[in-house]
Amino acid sequence: PQLPHGHMPLPSFWKVVEDALQQSGAQLRAFCQAFETVTPSPGAQPLTPAEERKVLSLVSKHGPDKLYQVTSNISGSRDLDLTLLRGQIVALLQSADTKGNTSRWLVDAGGPRGFVPAAKLRPY
């Protein structure tokens, strides 16, 4: 059987292959991001004793209505961003960053303080 691009000069053929691979890669990344945002997180996961102590200290410092649970892993990319694991509990300090951006919240992670995407937090 004849390949669809078999008549092309080699450099052009490789360009077609490369473009197809890049497009597939982009689709895969988009799919992974969509999957992360729609995957329902299981109910509150049991906390380790260390996490429990941290939560109690956050409650006593900030009050129970300020506690949020991280719904998926967060890897901080900018200065002052926190890197947190799904299931961690944090306390909300401010529902905006220093520039007033409300999609990044300032939180206390029981020691380190920094910014996280608001979309990856849910009330605990």
KOLGU-4560 file (N, C-alpha, C; in nm, 3 decimals, padded with zeros to 5 digits):
<recs>
<n_xx: 00.083 n_yy: -00.120 n_zz: 00.000 ca_xx: 00.000 ca_yy: 00.000 ca_zz: 00.000 c_xx: 00.087 c_yy: 00.126 c_zz: 00.000 mol: A seq: 1 type: PRO>
<n_xx: 00.041 n_yy: 00.225 n_zz: -00.070 ca_xx: 00.114 ca_yy: 00.352 ca_zz: -00.083 c_xx: 00.090 c_yy: 00.440 c_zz: 00.040 mol: A seq: 2 type: GLN>
<n_xx: 00.195 n_yy: 00.495 n_zz: 00.099 ca_xx: 00.179 ca_yy: 00.588 ca_zz: 00.212 c_xx: 00.120 c_yy: 00.719 c_zz: 00.160 mol: A seq: 3 type: LEU>
<n_xx: 00.033 n_yy: 00.784 n_zz: 00.240 ca_xx: -00.030 ca_yy: 00.908 ca_zz: 00.192 c_xx: 00.073 c_yy: 01.016 c_zz: 00.157 mol: A seq: 4 type: PRO>
<n_xx: 00.184 n_yy: 01.022 n_zz: 00.231 ca_xx: 00.283 ca_yy: 01.127 ca_zz: 00.204 c_xx: 00.410 c_yy: 01.068 c_zz: 00.143 mol: A seq: 5 type: HIS>
<n_xx: 00.399 n_yy: 00.947 n_zz: 00.086 ca_xx: 00.516 ca_yy: 00.878 ca_zz: 00.033 c_xx: 00.584 c_yy: 00.949 c_zz: -00.082 mol: A seq: 6 type: GLY>
<n_xx: 00.511 n_yy: 01.034 n_zz: -00.153 ca_xx: 00.567 ca_yy: 01.104 ca_zz: -00.269 c_xx: 00.647 c_yy: 01.229 c_zz: -00.230 mol: A seq: 7 type: HIS>
<n_xx: 00.639 n_yy: 01.269 n_zz: -00.102 ca_xx: 00.703 ca_yy: 01.394 ca_zz: -00.058 c_xx: 00.854 c_yy: 01.378 c_zz: -00.045 mol: A seq: 8 type: MET>
<n_xx: 00.927 n_yy: 01.488 n_zz: -00.064 ca_xx: 01.070 ca_yy: 01.483 ca_zz: -00.030 c_xx: 01.084 c_yy: 01.462 c_zz: 00.121 mol: A seq: 9 type: PRO>
<n_xx: 01.191 n_yy: 01.395 n_zz: 00.160 ca_xx: 01.208 ca_yy: 01.357 ca_zz: 00.300 c_xx: 01.193 c_yy: 01.472 c_zz: 00.401 mol: A seq: 10 type: LEU>
<n_xx: 01.260 n_yy: 01.588 n_zz: 00.381 ca_xx: 01.245 ca_yy: 01.695 ca_zz: 00.481 c_xx: 01.099 c_yy: 01.736 c_zz: 00.502 mol: A seq: 11 type: PRO>
<n_xx: 01.021 n_yy: 01.745 n_zz: 00.395 ca_xx: 00.879 ca_yy: 01.782 ca_zz: 00.407 c_xx: 00.802 c_yy: 01.674 c_zz: 00.481 mol: A seq: 12 type: SER>
<n_xx: 00.836 n_yy: 01.548 n_zz: 00.451 ca_xx: 00.770 ca_yy: 01.436 ca_zz: 00.518 c_xx: 00.791 c_yy: 01.444 c_zz: 00.670 mol: A seq: 13 type: PHE>
<n_xx: 00.917 n_yy: 01.469 n_zz: 00.711 ca_xx: 00.946 ca_yy: 01.476 ca_zz: 00.855 c_xx: 00.875 c_yy: 01.594 c_zz: 00.919 mol: A seq: 14 type: TRP>
<n_xx: 00.858 n_yy: 01.704 n_zz: 00.842 ca_xx: 00.787 ca_yy: 01.820 ca_zz: 00.895 c_xx: 00.641 c_yy: 01.781 c_zz: 00.924 mol: A seq: 15 type: LYS>
<n_xx: 00.580 n_yy: 01.705 n_zz: 00.832 ca_xx: 00.441 ca_yy: 01.660 ca_zz: 00.852 c_xx: 00.432 c_yy: 01.571 c_zz: 00.977 mol: A seq: 16 type: VAL>
<n_xx: 00.526 n_yy: 01.479 n_zz: 00.990 ca_xx: 00.528 ca_yy: 01.389 ca_zz: 01.106 c_xx: 00.542 c_yy: 01.470 c_zz: 01.235 mol: A seq: 17 type: VAL>
<n_xx: 00.636 n_yy: 01.565 n_zz: 01.235 ca_xx: 00.663 ca_yy: 01.647 ca_zz: 01.353 c_xx: 00.538 c_yy: 01.728 c_zz: 01.392 mol: A seq: 18 type: GLU>
<n_xx: 00.474 n_yy: 01.789 n_zz: 01.292 ca_xx: 00.352 ca_yy: 01.867 ca_zz: 01.320 c_xx: 00.244 c_yy: 01.779 c_zz: 01.381 mol: A seq: 19 type: ASP>
<n_xx: 00.228 n_yy: 01.659 n_zz: 01.327 ca_xx: 00.125 ca_yy: 01.568 ca_zz: 01.378 c_xx: 00.156 c_yy: 01.530 c_zz: 01.523 mol: A seq: 20 type: ALA>
<n_xx: 00.284 n_yy: 01.505 n_zz: 01.553 ca_xx: 00.322 ca_yy: 01.470 ca_zz: 01.691 c_xx: 00.300 c_yy: 01.586 c_zz: 01.786 mol: A seq: 21 type: LEU>
<n_xx: 00.335 n_yy: 01.708 n_zz: 01.743 ca_xx: 00.315 ca_yy: 01.825 ca_zz: 01.828 c_xx: 00.167 c_yy: 01.845 c_zz: 01.859 mol: A seq: 22 type: GLN>
<n_xx: 00.084 n_yy: 01.828 n_zz: 01.756 ca_xx: -00.059 ca_yy: 01.844 ca_zz: 01.774 c_xx: -00.113 c_yy: 01.740 c_zz: 01.873 mol: A seq: 23 type: GLN>
<n_xx: -00.067 n_yy: 01.615 n_zz: 01.860 ca_xx: -00.110 ca_yy: 01.510 ca_zz: 01.952 c_xx: -00.067 c_yy: 01.542 c_zz: 02.094 mol: A seq: 24 type: SER>
<n_xx: 00.056 n_yy: 01.594 n_zz: 02.107 ca_xx: 00.107 ca_yy: 01.630 ca_zz: 02.239 c_xx: 00.022 c_yy: 01.739 c_zz: 02.303 mol: A seq: 25 type: GLY>
<n_xx: -00.015 n_yy: 01.838 n_zz: 02.224 ca_xx: -00.098 ca_yy: 01.948 ca_zz: 02.275 c_xx: -00.234 c_yy: 01.895 c_zz: 02.317 mol: A seq: 26 type: ALA>
<n_xx: -00.291 n_yy: 01.805 n_zz: 02.236 ca_xx: -00.421 ca_yy: 01.747 ca_zz: 02.271 c_xx: -00.411 c_yy: 01.667 c_zz: 02.400 mol: A seq: 27 type: GLN>
<n_xx: -00.302 n_yy: 01.593 n_zz: 02.415 ca_xx: -00.283 ca_yy: 01.512 ca_zz: 02.535 c_xx: -00.273 c_yy: 01.601 c_zz: 02.659 mol: A seq: 28 type: LEU>
<n_xx: -00.195 n_yy: 01.710 n_zz: 02.647 ca_xx: -00.183 ca_yy: 01.802 ca_zz: 02.761 c_xx: -00.319 c_yy: 01.861 c_zz: 02.797 mol: A seq: 29 type: ARG>
<n_xx: -00.395 n_yy: 01.903 n_zz: 02.697 ca_xx: -00.528 ca_yy: 01.961 ca_zz: 02.722 c_xx: -00.617 c_yy: 01.857 c_zz: 02.790 mol: A seq: 30 type: ALA>
<n_xx: -00.609 n_yy: 01.733 n_zz: 02.744 ca_xx: -00.689 ca_yy: 01.627 ca_zz: 02.803 c_xx: -00.651 c_yy: 01.606 c_zz: 02.950 mol: A seq: 31 type: PHE>
<n_xx: -00.520 n_yy: 01.603 n_zz: 02.977 ca_xx: -00.474 ca_yy: 01.583 ca_zz: 03.115 c_xx: -00.523 c_yy: 01.694 c_zz: 03.206 mol: A seq: 32 type: CYS>
<n_xx: -00.517 n_yy: 01.819 n_zz: 03.158 ca_xx: -00.564 ca_yy: 01.932 ca_zz: 03.239 c_xx: -00.713 c_yy: 01.919 c_zz: 03.264 mol: A seq: 33 type: GLN>
<n_xx: -00.790 n_yy: 01.885 n_zz: 03.160 ca_xx: -00.934 ca_yy: 01.870 ca_zz: 03.175 c_xx: -00.964 c_yy: 01.758 c_zz: 03.274 mol: A seq: 34 type: ALA>
<n_xx: -00.889 n_yy: 01.649 n_zz: 03.263 ca_xx: -00.910 ca_yy: 01.534 ca_zz: 03.350 c_xx: -00.886 c_yy: 01.572 c_zz: 03.497 mol: A seq: 35 type: PHE>
<n_xx: -00.778 n_yy: 01.649 n_zz: 03.520 ca_xx: -00.747 ca_yy: 01.692 ca_zz: 03.657 c_xx: -00.859 c_yy: 01.776 c_zz: 03.717 mol: A seq: 36 type: GLU>
<n_xx: -00.920 n_yy: 01.862 n_zz: 03.633 ca_xx: -01.021 ca_yy: 01.952 ca_zz: 03.688 c_xx: -01.155 c_yy: 01.884 c_zz: 03.708 mol: A seq: 37 type: THR>
<n_xx: -01.188 n_yy: 01.778 n_zz: 03.630 ca_xx: -01.319 ca_yy: 01.716 ca_zz: 03.646 c_xx: -01.317 c_yy: 01.592 c_zz: 03.735 mol: A seq: 38 type: VAL>
<n_xx: -01.200 n_yy: 01.535 n_zz: 03.762 ca_xx: -01.196 ca_yy: 01.416 ca_zz: 03.846 c_xx: -01.249 c_yy: 01.450 c_zz: 03.984 mol: A seq: 39 type: THR>
<n_xx: -01.356 n_yy: 01.386 n_zz: 04.027 ca_xx: -01.407 ca_yy: 01.418 ca_zz: 04.161 c_xx: -01.307 c_yy: 01.367 c_zz: 04.264 mol: A seq: 40 type: PRO>
<n_xx: -01.280 n_yy: 01.448 n_zz: 04.364 ca_xx: -01.187 ca_yy: 01.399 ca_zz: 04.466 c_xx: -01.266 c_yy: 01.316 c_zz: 04.565 mol: A seq: 41 type: SER>
<n_xx: -01.206 n_yy: 01.209 n_zz: 04.615 ca_xx: -01.277 ca_yy: 01.125 ca_zz: 04.712 c_xx: -01.308 c_yy: 01.207 c_zz: 04.837 mol: A seq: 42 type: PRO>
<n_xx: -01.398 n_yy: 01.161 n_zz: 04.918 ca_xx: -01.434 ca_yy: 01.233 ca_zz: 05.040 c_xx: -01.311 c_yy: 01.267 c_zz: 05.120 mol: A seq: 43 type: GLY>
<n_xx: -01.329 n_yy: 01.347 n_zz: 05.221 ca_xx: -01.214 ca_yy: 01.391 ca_zz: 05.302 c_xx: -01.128 c_yy: 01.270 c_zz: 05.337 mol: A seq: 44 type: ALA>
<n_xx: -01.001 n_yy: 01.279 n_zz: 05.299 ca_xx: -00.911 ca_yy: 01.167 ca_zz: 05.325 c_xx: -00.870 c_yy: 01.170 c_zz: 05.472 mol: A seq: 45 type: GLN>
<n_xx: -00.850 n_yy: 01.053 n_zz: 05.532 ca_xx: -00.807 ca_yy: 01.052 ca_zz: 05.672 c_xx: -00.672 c_yy: 01.124 c_zz: 05.686 mol: A seq: 46 type: PRO>
<n_xx: -00.659 n_yy: 01.202 n_zz: 05.789 ca_xx: -00.537 ca_yy: 01.280 ca_zz: 05.808 c_xx: -00.438 c_yy: 01.203 c_zz: 05.895 mol: A seq: 47 type: LEU>
<n_xx: -00.311 n_yy: 01.225 n_zz: 05.868 ca_xx: -00.208 ca_yy: 01.167 ca_zz: 05.954 c_xx: -00.210 c_yy: 01.244 c_zz: 06.086 mol: A seq: 48 type: THR>
<n_xx: -00.157 n_yy: 01.185 n_zz: 06.194 ca_xx: -00.153 ca_yy: 01.258 ca_zz: 06.321 c_xx: -00.083 c_yy: 01.394 c_zz: 06.309 mol: A seq: 49 type: PRO>
<n_xx: 00.024 n_yy: 01.398 n_zz: 06.228 ca_xx: 00.095 ca_yy: 01.526 ca_zz: 06.210 c_xx: 00.005 c_yy: 01.628 c_zz: 06.142 mol: A seq: 50 type: ALA>
<n_xx: -00.068 n_yy: 01.584 n_zz: 06.036 ca_xx: -00.160 ca_yy: 01.673 ca_zz: 05.966 c_xx: -00.269 c_yy: 01.719 c_zz: 06.062 mol: A seq: 51 type: GLU>
<n_xx: -00.317 n_yy: 01.626 n_zz: 06.146 ca_xx: -00.425 ca_yy: 01.659 ca_zz: 06.239 c_xx: -00.381 c_yy: 01.771 c_zz: 06.334 mol: A seq: 52 type: GLU>
<n_xx: -00.258 n_yy: 01.758 n_zz: 06.387 ca_xx: -00.206 ca_yy: 01.863 ca_zz: 06.477 c_xx: -00.198 c_yy: 01.996 c_zz: 06.403 mol: A seq: 53 type: ARG>
<n_xx: -00.155 n_yy: 01.989 n_zz: 06.276 ca_xx: -00.144 ca_yy: 02.111 ca_zz: 06.197 c_xx: -00.281 c_yy: 02.176 c_zz: 06.178 mol: A seq: 54 type: LYS>
<n_xx: -00.382 n_yy: 02.092 n_zz: 06.149 ca_xx: -00.518 ca_yy: 02.142 ca_zz: 06.130 c_xx: -00.568 c_yy: 02.207 c_zz: 06.258 mol: A seq: 55 type: VAL>
<n_xx: -00.544 n_yy: 02.142 n_zz: 06.373 ca_xx: -00.588 ca_yy: 02.199 ca_zz: 06.501 c_xx: -00.523 c_yy: 02.334 c_zz: 06.525 mol: A seq: 56 type: LEU>
<n_xx: -00.394 n_yy: 02.344 n_zz: 06.490 ca_xx: -00.326 ca_yy: 02.472 ca_zz: 06.512 c_xx: -00.382 c_yy: 02.578 c_zz: 06.416 mol: A seq: 57 type: SER>
<n_xx: -00.413 n_yy: 02.538 n_zz: 06.290 ca_xx: -00.472 ca_yy: 02.633 ca_zz: 06.195 c_xx: -00.610 c_yy: 02.680 c_zz: 06.243 mol: A seq: 58 type: LEU>
<n_xx: -00.689 n_yy: 02.585 n_zz: 06.297 ca_xx: -00.822 ca_yy: 02.621 ca_zz: 06.349 c_xx: -00.809 c_yy: 02.721 c_zz: 06.463 mol: A seq: 59 type: VAL>
<n_xx: -00.716 n_yy: 02.692 n_zz: 06.556 ca_xx: -00.704 ca_yy: 02.781 ca_zz: 06.671 c_xx: -00.653 c_yy: 02.919 c_zz: 06.629 mol: A seq: 60 type: SER>
<n_xx: -00.570 n_yy: 02.923 n_zz: 06.523 ca_xx: -00.517 ca_yy: 03.052 ca_zz: 06.477 c_xx: -00.616 c_yy: 03.131 c_zz: 06.392 mol: A seq: 61 type: LYS>
<n_xx: -00.687 n_yy: 03.060 n_zz: 06.302 ca_xx: -00.768 ca_yy: 03.129 ca_zz: 06.200 c_xx: -00.918 c_yy: 03.103 c_zz: 06.208 mol: A seq: 62 type: HIS>
<n_xx: -00.960 n_yy: 03.000 n_zz: 06.284 ca_xx: -01.103 ca_yy: 02.966 ca_zz: 06.291 c_xx: -01.139 c_yy: 02.862 c_zz: 06.186 mol: A seq: 63 type: GLY>
<n_xx: -01.239 n_yy: 02.776 n_zz: 06.217 ca_xx: -01.273 ca_yy: 02.665 ca_zz: 06.128 c_xx: -01.330 c_yy: 02.708 c_zz: 05.993 mol: A seq: 64 type: PRO>
<n_xx: -01.390 n_yy: 02.826 n_zz: 05.986 ca_xx: -01.451 ca_yy: 02.869 ca_zz: 05.859 c_xx: -01.348 c_yy: 02.914 c_zz: 05.757 mol: A seq: 65 type: ASP>
<n_xx: -01.220 n_yy: 02.922 n_zz: 05.797 ca_xx: -01.114 ca_yy: 02.965 ca_zz: 05.704 c_xx: -01.037 c_yy: 02.847 c_zz: 05.645 mol: A seq: 66 type: LYS>
<n_xx: -01.075 n_yy: 02.724 n_zz: 05.684 ca_xx: -00.998 ca_yy: 02.608 ca_zz: 05.638 c_xx: -01.044 c_yy: 02.559 c_zz: 05.501 mol: A seq: 67 type: LEU>
<n_xx: -00.945 n_yy: 02.525 n_zz: 05.418 ca_xx: -00.971 ca_yy: 02.474 ca_zz: 05.284 c_xx: -00.886 c_yy: 02.350 c_zz: 05.262 mol: A seq: 68 type: TYR>
<n_xx: -00.936 n_yy: 02.261 n_zz: 05.176 ca_xx: -00.859 ca_yy: 02.141 ca_zz: 05.140 c_xx: -00.814 c_yy: 02.155 c_zz: 04.996 mol: A seq: 69 type: GLN>
<n_xx: -00.691 n_yy: 02.113 n_zz: 04.971 ca_xx: -00.635 ca_yy: 02.118 ca_zz: 04.836 c_xx: -00.695 c_yy: 02.003 c_zz: 04.755 mol: A seq: 70 type: VAL>
<n_xx: -00.758 n_yy: 02.033 n_zz: 04.640 ca_xx: -00.829 ca_yy: 01.931 ca_zz: 04.562 c_xx: -00.740 c_yy: 01.858 c_zz: 04.463 mol: A seq: 71 type: THR>
<n_xx: -00.626 n_yy: 01.917 n_zz: 04.424 ca_xx: -00.530 ca_yy: 01.845 ca_zz: 04.340 c_xx: -00.393 c_yy: 01.905 c_zz: 04.363 mol: A seq: 72 type: SER>
<n_xx: -00.289 n_yy: 01.828 n_zz: 04.331 ca_xx: -00.152 ca_yy: 01.873 ca_zz: 04.356 c_xx: -00.127 c_yy: 02.010 c_zz: 04.293 mol: A seq: 73 type: ASN>
<n_xx: -00.056 n_yy: 02.094 n_zz: 04.368 ca_xx: -00.024 ca_yy: 02.229 ca_zz: 04.320 c_xx: 00.127 c_yy: 02.240 c_zz: 04.317 mol: A seq: 74 type: ILE>
<n_xx: 00.183 n_yy: 02.277 n_zz: 04.202 ca_xx: 00.327 ca_yy: 02.301 ca_zz: 04.200 c_xx: 00.347 c_yy: 02.450 c_zz: 04.175 mol: A seq: 75 type: SER>
<n_xx: 00.397 n_yy: 02.518 n_zz: 04.276 ca_xx: 00.417 ca_yy: 02.662 ca_zz: 04.268 c_xx: 00.519 c_yy: 02.697 c_zz: 04.163 mol: A seq: 76 type: GLY>
<n_xx: 00.484 n_yy: 02.788 n_zz: 04.073 ca_xx: 00.577 ca_yy: 02.822 ca_zz: 03.965 c_xx: 00.637 c_yy: 02.960 c_zz: 03.983 mol: A seq: 77 type: SER>
<n_xx: 00.567 n_yy: 03.048 n_zz: 04.054 ca_xx: 00.617 ca_yy: 03.185 ca_zz: 04.073 c_xx: 00.673 c_yy: 03.204 c_zz: 04.213 mol: A seq: 78 type: ARG>
<n_xx: 00.740 n_yy: 03.316 n_zz: 04.235 ca_xx: 00.785 ca_yy: 03.350 ca_zz: 04.370 c_xx: 00.662 c_yy: 03.355 c_zz: 04.460 mol: A seq: 79 type: ASP>
<n_xx: 00.678 n_yy: 03.314 n_zz: 04.584 ca_xx: 00.572 ca_yy: 03.317 ca_zz: 04.684 c_xx: 00.460 c_yy: 03.216 c_zz: 04.659 mol: A seq: 80 type: LEU>
<n_xx: 00.471 n_yy: 03.134 n_zz: 04.552 ca_xx: 00.373 ca_yy: 03.027 ca_zz: 04.531 c_xx: 00.410 c_yy: 02.909 c_zz: 04.620 mol: A seq: 81 type: ASP>
<n_xx: 00.309 n_yy: 02.840 n_zz: 04.671 ca_xx: 00.334 ca_yy: 02.719 ca_zz: 04.750 c_xx: 00.320 c_yy: 02.596 c_zz: 04.661 mol: A seq: 82 type: LEU>
<n_xx: 00.393 n_yy: 02.491 n_zz: 04.695 ca_xx: 00.375 ca_yy: 02.362 ca_zz: 04.632 c_xx: 00.308 c_yy: 02.273 c_zz: 04.736 mol: A seq: 83 type: THR>
<n_xx: 00.187 n_yy: 02.226 n_zz: 04.705 ca_xx: 00.109 ca_yy: 02.149 ca_zz: 04.802 c_xx: 00.057 c_yy: 02.022 c_zz: 04.739 mol: A seq: 84 type: LEU>
<n_xx: 00.030 n_yy: 01.922 n_zz: 04.824 ca_xx: -00.024 ca_yy: 01.796 ca_zz: 04.776 c_xx: -00.174 c_yy: 01.792 c_zz: 04.796 mol: A seq: 85 type: LEU>
<n_xx: -00.241 n_yy: 01.719 n_zz: 04.706 ca_xx: -00.385 ca_yy: 01.701 ca_zz: 04.718 c_xx: -00.420 c_yy: 01.646 c_zz: 04.856 mol: A seq: 86 type: ARG>
<n_xx: -00.523 n_yy: 01.701 n_zz: 04.918 ca_xx: -00.566 ca_yy: 01.653 ca_zz: 05.049 c_xx: -00.513 c_yy: 01.738 c_zz: 05.164 mol: A seq: 87 type: GLY>
<n_xx: -00.410 n_yy: 01.820 n_zz: 05.138 ca_xx: -00.356 ca_yy: 01.904 ca_zz: 05.245 c_xx: -00.458 c_yy: 02.009 c_zz: 05.286 mol: A seq: 88 type: GLN>
<n_xx: -00.452 n_yy: 02.046 n_zz: 05.414 ca_xx: -00.542 ca_yy: 02.148 ca_zz: 05.467 c_xx: -00.465 c_yy: 02.279 c_zz: 05.483 mol: A seq: 89 type: ILE>
<n_xx: -00.525 n_yy: 02.389 n_zz: 05.441 ca_xx: -00.463 ca_yy: 02.521 ca_zz: 05.455 c_xx: -00.567 c_yy: 02.618 c_zz: 05.511 mol: A seq: 90 type: VAL>
<n_xx: -00.519 n_yy: 02.729 n_zz: 05.565 ca_xx: -00.610 ca_yy: 02.832 ca_zz: 05.614 c_xx: -00.601 c_yy: 02.953 c_zz: 05.522 mol: A seq: 91 type: ALA>
<n_xx: -00.716 n_yy: 03.007 n_zz: 05.487 ca_xx: -00.722 ca_yy: 03.123 ca_zz: 05.398 c_xx: -00.684 c_yy: 03.248 c_zz: 05.476 mol: A seq: 92 type: LEU>
<n_xx: -00.586 n_yy: 03.323 n_zz: 05.424 ca_xx: -00.547 ca_yy: 03.449 ca_zz: 05.486 c_xx: -00.608 c_yy: 03.566 c_zz: 05.408 mol: A seq: 93 type: LEU>
<n_xx: -00.610 n_yy: 03.552 n_zz: 05.275 ca_xx: -00.659 ca_yy: 03.660 ca_zz: 05.191 c_xx: -00.705 c_yy: 03.601 c_zz: 05.058 mol: A seq: 94 type: GLN>
<n_xx: -00.827 n_yy: 03.638 n_zz: 05.012 ca_xx: -00.879 ca_yy: 03.578 ca_zz: 04.889 c_xx: -00.842 c_yy: 03.659 c_zz: 04.765 mol: A seq: 95 type: SER>
<n_xx: -00.714 n_yy: 03.704 n_zz: 04.763 ca_xx: -00.659 ca_yy: 03.774 ca_zz: 04.646 c_xx: -00.508 c_yy: 03.782 c_zz: 04.667 mol: A seq: 96 type: ALA>
<n_xx: -00.434 n_yy: 03.804 n_zz: 04.556 ca_xx: -00.290 ca_yy: 03.821 ca_zz: 04.572 c_xx: -00.259 c_yy: 03.971 c_zz: 04.588 mol: A seq: 97 type: ASP>
<n_xx: -00.131 n_yy: 04.005 n_zz: 04.591 ca_xx: -00.091 ca_yy: 04.143 ca_zz: 04.618 c_xx: -00.139 c_yy: 04.240 c_zz: 04.510 mol: A seq: 98 type: THR>
<n_xx: -00.166 n_yy: 04.187 n_zz: 04.389 ca_xx: -00.214 ca_yy: 04.274 ca_zz: 04.281 c_xx: -00.367 c_yy: 04.274 c_zz: 04.273 mol: A seq: 99 type: LYS>
<n_xx: -00.434 n_yy: 04.209 n_zz: 04.370 ca_xx: -00.579 ca_yy: 04.207 ca_zz: 04.371 c_xx: -00.638 c_yy: 04.098 c_zz: 04.282 mol: A seq: 100 type: GLY>
<n_xx: -00.554 n_yy: 04.005 n_zz: 04.236 ca_xx: -00.599 ca_yy: 03.895 ca_zz: 04.153 c_xx: -00.670 c_yy: 03.792 c_zz: 04.242 mol: A seq: 101 type: ASN>
<n_xx: -00.803 n_yy: 03.774 n_zz: 04.223 ca_xx: -00.879 ca_yy: 03.686 ca_zz: 04.312 c_xx: -00.870 c_yy: 03.538 c_zz: 04.274 mol: A seq: 102 type: THR>
<n_xx: -00.797 n_yy: 03.506 n_zz: 04.167 ca_xx: -00.783 ca_yy: 03.364 ca_zz: 04.133 c_xx: -00.663 c_yy: 03.303 c_zz: 04.207 mol: A seq: 103 type: SER>
<n_xx: -00.583 n_yy: 03.386 n_zz: 04.276 ca_xx: -00.472 ca_yy: 03.337 ca_zz: 04.359 c_xx: -00.496 c_yy: 03.381 c_zz: 04.502 mol: A seq: 104 type: ARG>
<n_xx: -00.501 n_yy: 03.285 n_zz: 04.594 ca_xx: -00.528 ca_yy: 03.317 ca_zz: 04.734 c_xx: -00.402 c_yy: 03.302 c_zz: 04.819 mol: A seq: 105 type: TRP>
<n_xx: -00.392 n_yy: 03.385 n_zz: 04.920 ca_xx: -00.284 ca_yy: 03.376 ca_zz: 05.017 c_xx: -00.329 c_yy: 03.281 c_zz: 05.129 mol: A seq: 106 type: LEU>
<n_xx: -00.251 n_yy: 03.176 n_zz: 05.152 ca_xx: -00.288 ca_yy: 03.078 ca_zz: 05.254 c_xx: -00.173 c_yy: 03.050 c_zz: 05.349 mol: A seq: 107 type: VAL>
<n_xx: -00.211 n_yy: 02.998 n_zz: 05.465 ca_xx: -00.116 ca_yy: 02.950 ca_zz: 05.565 c_xx: -00.122 c_yy: 02.798 c_zz: 05.560 mol: A seq: 108 type: ASP>
<n_xx: -00.012 n_yy: 02.736 n_zz: 05.524 ca_xx: -00.010 ca_yy: 02.589 ca_zz: 05.514 c_xx: 00.045 c_yy: 02.527 c_zz: 05.641 mol: A seq: 109 type: ALA>
<n_xx: 00.025 n_yy: 02.593 n_zz: 05.754 ca_xx: 00.072 ca_yy: 02.540 ca_zz: 05.881 c_xx: 00.220 c_yy: 02.561 c_zz: 05.898 mol: A seq: 110 type: GLY>
<n_xx: 00.269 n_yy: 02.673 n_zz: 05.854 ca_xx: 00.412 ca_yy: 02.706 ca_zz: 05.860 c_xx: 00.439 c_yy: 02.796 c_zz: 05.742 mol: A seq: 111 type: GLY>
<n_xx: 00.463 n_yy: 02.735 n_zz: 05.623 ca_xx: 00.486 ca_yy: 02.820 ca_zz: 05.506 c_xx: 00.359 c_yy: 02.894 c_zz: 05.467 mol: A seq: 112 type: PRO>
<n_xx: 00.375 n_yy: 03.017 n_zz: 05.424 ca_xx: 00.263 ca_yy: 03.095 ca_zz: 05.373 c_xx: 00.293 c_yy: 03.133 c_zz: 05.230 mol: A seq: 113 type: ARG>
<n_xx: 00.191 n_yy: 03.136 n_zz: 05.147 ca_xx: 00.214 ca_yy: 03.172 ca_zz: 05.008 c_xx: 00.085 c_yy: 03.166 c_zz: 04.929 mol: A seq: 114 type: GLY>
<n_xx: 00.098 n_yy: 03.179 n_zz: 04.797 ca_xx: -00.018 ca_yy: 03.185 ca_zz: 04.710 c_xx: -00.045 c_yy: 03.051 c_zz: 04.644 mol: A seq: 115 type: PHE>
<n_xx: -00.175 n_yy: 03.021 n_zz: 04.626 ca_xx: -00.218 ca_yy: 02.901 ca_zz: 04.555 c_xx: -00.337 c_yy: 02.938 c_zz: 04.466 mol: A seq: 116 type: VAL>
<n_xx: -00.360 n_yy: 02.860 n_zz: 04.357 ca_xx: -00.477 ca_yy: 02.887 ca_zz: 04.273 c_xx: -00.605 c_yy: 02.859 c_zz: 04.351 mol: A seq: 117 type: PRO>
<n_xx: -00.695 n_yy: 02.957 n_zz: 04.357 ca_xx: -00.820 ca_yy: 02.942 ca_zz: 04.431 c_xx: -00.902 c_yy: 02.824 c_zz: 04.379 mol: A seq: 118 type: ALA>
<n_xx: -00.890 n_yy: 02.796 n_zz: 04.249 ca_xx: -00.970 ca_yy: 02.688 ca_zz: 04.189 c_xx: -00.933 c_yy: 02.550 c_zz: 04.244 mol: A seq: 119 type: ALA>
<n_xx: -00.814 n_yy: 02.539 n_zz: 04.306 ca_xx: -00.772 ca_yy: 02.408 ca_zz: 04.358 c_xx: -00.798 c_yy: 02.395 c_zz: 04.507 mol: A seq: 120 type: LYS>
<n_xx: -00.883 n_yy: 02.482 n_zz: 04.561 ca_xx: -00.918 ca_yy: 02.474 ca_zz: 04.703 c_xx: -01.068 c_yy: 02.456 c_zz: 04.716 mol: A seq: 121 type: LEU>
<n_xx: -01.109 n_yy: 02.379 n_zz: 04.818 ca_xx: -01.252 ca_yy: 02.371 ca_zz: 04.849 c_xx: -01.268 c_yy: 02.379 c_zz: 05.001 mol: A seq: 122 type: ARG>
<n_xx: -01.378 n_yy: 02.438 n_zz: 05.046 ca_xx: -01.398 ca_yy: 02.451 ca_zz: 05.191 c_xx: -01.387 c_yy: 02.315 c_zz: 05.259 mol: A seq: 123 type: PRO>
<n_xx: -01.322 n_yy: 02.312 n_zz: 05.373 ca_xx: -01.298 ca_yy: 02.185 ca_zz: 05.443 c_xx: -01.411 c_yy: 02.159 c_zz: 05.540 mol: A seq: 124 type: TYR>
</recs>
